[in-house]
Amino acid sequence: MDSNLGVETGTLAAFSGDDRELRITWADGHSSTFDSLWLRDNCPEHRDPGTGQRLTDIAELPSDPKLLSVRQLDDGSLEIAWADEDRSAQFSLPWLRQHCYCHQHQRSITAASALWRGSTDGIRRLLYSDVLRNQEALGNWLTSLVRYGIAFLSAVPCEDGKVLSVAALAGYVTETNYGRIFDVKSLPDPNNLAYTDAGLGLHTDNPYRDPVPGFQFLHCLQCSNGGGESLFADGFAVAADLKARDSEAFTILSRTPVRFAFKDAHADLTAERPLIALDHRGEVAAIHYNNRSLVPLSLPSGQMRLYYGAYRLLSQMLRDSQYAMRLRLQPGDLVAFYNRRVLHGRTSFRNENVTRHLQGCYLNQDSVFSNVTLLQRNREKVLA
């Protein structure tokens, strides 16, 4: 195999390997290892040039392809040839670096979140008119929404249904049993405590739904003249601190599914999930905390007390003022937040001469993340 050790380019320092794997040391010191079968499966020629989708199935490929040679071409790409096959393929260096599958690189992909504890530092509050007319402002606002899980707009016209047009800037609205849009105000015969003047502790919405709504937008049309302050907290930060403080409690809450439910005359919803959900890497992926919709626990007797201890500790941490962002939304203010990360609540309020009124909607999670990526991609093209 042609190793060409010592080759210098803008991104590549050296490469080496054997018939089973290619090893690359990049100019910044990072090392990547690519299996021969992975390389054979990802030959550029086996993808449709228009859609980028794969044209071959794994069953059509050799079960144990062996690398014959690797050499760097004048354009900087690597040409790879396989033994026992009359073929070679060219891989660009940026593509290989982007698709490095080492543990360190995979962790860096999920490191986009910036944890916060009460402070609004870095969290964007922009004028609606700027976001509406300027792509860069829109990109900054949505990037803040993804990075911190929350972002604010000011001077949004106080018009009925305006929250839907603002939401359209970010993604697709999800319709639920509450409708495409819901009015958060005190009602005479409420089907949810949200539609009363009671205070609500920090919580995430709709853990009884599958899937749980990804993003929530709330637009203030009228604030009360007494109380009704909004509360927000970064659930990922609380979870990180819980893990550092009591790893056993964190493990219990992340491994024990519990059931949530909601029912009224028009809906009967239930779902089971842990309060702290982890992804396949063991990283916190979502928070599901809503004591109002948690049904009576059904756990083995030996686990019940342990679970309640962990549950109580998390609840106590959520009451700690160091985590809560507390503010009073004014008419025209709009807050957008990631419902699977950021908990929200409010203090109790009273309606005297005016009625506190917020309008909200839920957004499809994938559509928001997709739009952020597209805006970043377009920005990179402009700067290139």
NORJO-V875111 format. One record per residue. RES is the residue in one small letter. PHI is phi in whole degrees, 0 to 359 (none if undefined). OMEGA is omega in degrees with one decimal (* if undefined). BURIAL is + if it has 9 or more other C-alpha atoms within 8 Angstrom, else -. Layout:
RES_PHI_OMEGA_BURIAL ; RES_PHI_OMEGA_BURIAL
This chain:
m_none_-178.6_+ ; d_281_-173.8_- ; s_274_178.8_+ ; n_50_-179.6_+ ; l_303_176.9_- ; g_92_178.3_- ; v_298_-178.8_+ ; e_247_171.9_+ ; t_222_179.6_- ; g_295_-176.8_- ; t_239_-173.4_+ ; l_249_175.8_+ ; a_264_-178.3_+ ; a_195_171.3_+ ; f_217_-179.7_+ ; s_205_176.9_+ ; g_155_177.2_+ ; d_222_-175.2_- ; d_284_-178.1_+ ; r_254_-177.3_+ ; e_204_175.9_+ ; l_251_179.0_+ ; r_246_-179.0_+ ; i_239_170.0_+ ; t_253_-176.0_+ ; w_274_-175.8_+ ; a_298_179.4_+ ; d_273_177.2_- ; g_97_-179.9_- ; h_290_179.4_- ; s_243_177.8_- ; s_232_175.4_+ ; t_234_-178.1_+ ; f_241_179.5_+ ; d_290_-177.7_+ ; s_298_179.0_+ ; l_292_177.0_+ ; w_298_178.8_- ; l_296_-179.7_+ ; r_295_-179.6_+ ; d_291_-174.6_- ; n_251_175.7_- ; c_303_-179.2_+ ; p_304_-177.1_- ; e_292_-179.6_- ; h_267_176.2_+ ; r_238_177.7_+ ; d_296_-176.5_+ ; p_295_-179.1_- ; g_278_-176.0_- ; t_264_-176.2_- ; g_79_-177.6_- ; q_275_-175.1_- ; r_290_-178.3_- ; l_258_-177.4_- ; t_240_177.9_- ; d_254_-176.3_- ; i_301_-179.4_- ; a_293_-179.7_- ; e_272_-177.0_- ; l_260_174.6_- ; p_301_-177.8_- ; s_285_-177.6_- ; d_217_-179.6_- ; p_292_-179.5_+ ; k_243_179.1_+ ; l_286_178.1_+ ; l_260_-178.3_+ ; s_202_174.4_+ ; v_222_177.3_+ ; r_219_179.8_+ ; q_266_-179.6_- ; l_272_-176.8_- ; d_299_-179.9_- ; d_278_178.0_- ; g_94_-179.1_+ ; s_287_177.9_+ ; l_255_174.6_+ ; e_259_-175.7_+ ; i_244_176.7_+ ; a_243_-179.9_+ ; w_251_174.9_+ ; a_288_177.2_+ ; d_65_176.1_- ; e_219_178.7_- ; d_270_-178.7_- ; r_205_171.9_- ; s_215_-178.8_- ; a_217_179.5_+ ; q_251_179.5_+ ; f_241_176.8_+ ; s_285_-179.8_+ ; l_296_177.2_+ ; p_301_179.8_- ; w_294_179.3_- ; l_297_-179.6_+ ; r_294_-179.8_- ; q_298_-175.0_- ; h_256_173.3_- ; c_303_-175.3_+ ; y_249_176.6_- ; c_290_-176.3_- ; h_299_-178.6_- ; q_298_-179.2_- ; h_292_179.8_+ ; q_297_177.9_+ ; r_294_-177.9_- ; s_293_179.6_- ; i_295_-177.1_- ; t_269_-175.8_- ; a_270_-176.9_- ; a_288_-178.4_- ; s_285_175.3_+ ; a_249_-177.9_- ; l_286_177.3_- ; w_219_-176.7_+ ; r_227_177.2_+ ; g_83_-175.4_+ ; s_286_176.1_- ; t_260_-179.7_- ; d_303_177.4_- ; g_89_-179.4_- ; i_283_-171.5_+ ; r_282_166.2_+ ; r_230_-176.1_+ ; l_240_174.5_+ ; l_284_179.4_+ ; y_303_-178.5_+ ; s_298_178.8_- ; d_292_-179.1_+ ; v_294_-178.7_+ ; l_291_-171.3_+ ; r_257_-171.4_- ; n_235_-177.9_- ; q_295_179.5_+ ; e_293_177.8_- ; a_296_177.2_+ ; l_299_178.7_+ ; g_298_179.0_+ ; n_296_-179.0_+ ; w_293_-179.0_+ ; l_289_176.4_+ ; t_296_175.8_+ ; s_297_179.7_+ ; l_300_180.0_+ ; v_284_-175.7_+ ; r_288_-177.2_+ ; y_258_-177.7_+ ; g_82_-176.9_+ ; i_202_177.2_+ ; a_202_-174.4_+ ; f_236_169.8_+ ; l_235_176.4_+ ; s_241_176.3_+ ; a_60_171.2_+ ; v_279_-177.8_+ ; p_308_-178.8_- ; c_278_-178.8_+ ; e_241_178.6_- ; d_300_178.8_- ; g_83_-178.2_- ; k_299_-179.4_+ ; v_302_-179.7_+ ; l_291_179.8_+ ; s_289_175.4_- ; v_293_179.7_- ; a_300_-179.2_+ ; a_296_175.8_+ ; l_289_-174.1_- ; a_253_-175.6_+ ; g_179_-176.2_+ ; y_258_179.7_+ ; v_283_177.3_+ ; t_260_178.0_+ ; e_271_178.8_+ ; t_234_175.9_- ; n_296_175.2_- ; y_275_-179.9_- ; g_99_174.8_- ; r_290_-178.8_+ ; i_223_177.6_+ ; f_228_-178.4_+ ; d_258_179.9_- ; v_265_177.3_+ ; k_202_-177.6_+ ; s_288_-178.2_+ ; l_242_-177.8_- ; p_291_-178.8_- ; d_227_-171.6_- ; p_286_172.4_+ ; n_258_-178.0_- ; n_205_179.7_- ; l_298_176.2_- ; a_298_-177.3_+ ; y_262_173.8_+ ; t_230_176.9_+ ; d_261_-179.6_+ ; a_284_172.4_+ ; g_289_179.1_+ ; l_236_176.6_+ ; g_291_179.8_- ; l_303_-176.6_+ ; h_200_167.7_+ ; t_252_-175.3_+ ; d_274_165.9_- ; n_57_175.6_- ; p_292_177.7_+ ; y_275_-177.0_+ ; r_252_178.2_+ ; d_228_3.5_- ; p_278_174.4_- ; v_291_177.7_+ ; p_308_-177.0_+ ; g_281_-177.5_+ ; f_243_176.4_+ ; q_231_174.3_+ ; f_246_176.6_+ ; l_232_-177.1_+ ; h_246_-179.5_+ ; c_277_175.6_+ ; l_265_179.2_+ ; q_205_177.1_+ ; c_262_179.8_+ ; s_282_177.4_+ ; n_261_174.9_+ ; g_196_-179.6_- ; g_82_178.4_+ ; g_76_175.8_+ ; e_287_-179.5_+ ; s_269_179.9_+ ; l_237_176.6_+ ; f_220_177.5_+ ; a_211_179.3_+ ; d_276_-179.3_+ ; g_297_178.5_+ ; f_293_177.7_+ ; a_292_178.7_+ ; v_298_179.4_+ ; a_297_178.6_+ ; a_298_-179.9_- ; d_289_176.2_- ; l_297_179.8_+ ; k_298_179.3_+ ; a_289_-176.8_- ; r_279_-176.9_- ; d_210_-175.6_- ; s_297_179.5_+ ; e_292_177.5_- ; a_298_178.1_+ ; f_300_-179.4_+ ; t_297_179.8_+ ; i_299_-176.6_+ ; l_288_-179.0_+ ; s_269_-178.0_+ ; r_250_-175.9_- ; t_251_176.3_- ; p_285_176.2_+ ; v_231_-173.5_+ ; r_255_174.3_+ ; f_244_-178.9_+ ; a_209_172.8_+ ; f_214_174.6_+ ; k_211_170.9_- ; d_213_-176.8_- ; a_292_-172.9_- ; h_240_-177.5_- ; a_209_174.9_- ; d_218_-170.2_- ; l_241_176.5_+ ; t_206_178.3_+ ; a_205_-177.8_+ ; e_240_-179.5_+ ; r_196_177.4_+ ; p_284_177.0_+ ; l_297_176.5_+ ; i_241_-178.7_+ ; a_262_-179.7_+ ; l_251_174.2_+ ; d_272_-175.2_- ; h_291_176.6_- ; r_266_-177.9_- ; g_85_178.0_- ; e_271_179.0_- ; v_295_-178.5_+ ; a_250_-177.9_+ ; a_197_173.2_+ ; i_245_177.6_+ ; h_232_-175.9_+ ; y_228_178.3_+ ; n_203_-175.5_+ ; n_293_-179.6_- ; r_290_-176.4_- ; s_249_177.3_+ ; l_282_-179.5_+ ; v_280_178.0_- ; p_308_-176.5_- ; l_298_176.8_- ; s_232_-176.4_- ; l_229_173.9_- ; p_304_-174.1_- ; s_305_-179.4_- ; g_289_-178.9_- ; q_260_-171.0_- ; m_301_-178.2_+ ; r_296_179.4_- ; l_297_-179.3_+ ; y_294_-179.4_+ ; y_299_177.9_- ; g_296_179.2_+ ; a_291_179.6_+ ; y_297_178.6_+ ; r_297_-179.0_- ; l_297_178.1_+ ; l_298_179.7_+ ; s_298_178.6_- ; q_295_178.5_- ; m_296_179.6_- ; l_290_175.5_+ ; r_270_-179.1_- ; d_287_-175.0_- ; s_296_-179.3_- ; q_294_-176.6_- ; y_265_-169.0_+ ; a_274_166.0_+ ; m_268_-175.4_+ ; r_239_-178.2_+ ; l_206_179.9_- ; r_250_177.7_- ; l_292_178.3_+ ; q_258_176.5_+ ; p_308_-177.5_+ ; g_99_176.4_+ ; d_281_175.4_+ ; l_226_177.1_+ ; v_244_175.3_+ ; a_242_-179.2_+ ; f_210_-179.9_+ ; y_276_-172.2_+ ; n_293_178.6_+ ; r_267_178.8_+ ; r_228_-173.4_+ ; v_269_174.7_+ ; l_272_179.2_+ ; h_224_178.8_+ ; g_194_179.3_+ ; r_200_171.1_+ ; t_275_177.8_+ ; s_295_-177.8_+ ; f_212_174.9_+ ; r_228_179.5_+ ; n_257_176.3_+ ; e_235_-178.8_- ; n_75_177.3_- ; v_233_179.9_+ ; t_245_176.6_+ ; r_301_-173.0_+ ; h_215_172.3_+ ; l_242_172.7_+ ; q_247_-176.4_+ ; g_225_173.3_+ ; c_204_176.7_+ ; y_252_-179.9_+ ; l_239_173.8_+ ; n_298_-175.6_+ ; q_298_-175.6_+ ; d_300_-176.3_- ; s_294_179.8_+ ; v_291_179.5_+ ; f_298_178.5_+ ; s_297_-178.8_- ; n_295_176.5_+ ; v_298_179.2_+ ; t_297_179.7_- ; l_295_178.0_- ; l_297_178.2_+ ; q_294_179.7_+ ; r_296_179.6_- ; n_294_178.2_- ; r_295_179.0_- ; e_294_178.6_- ; k_294_-180.0_- ; v_295_-176.9_- ; l_282_-176.3_- ; a_293_*_-
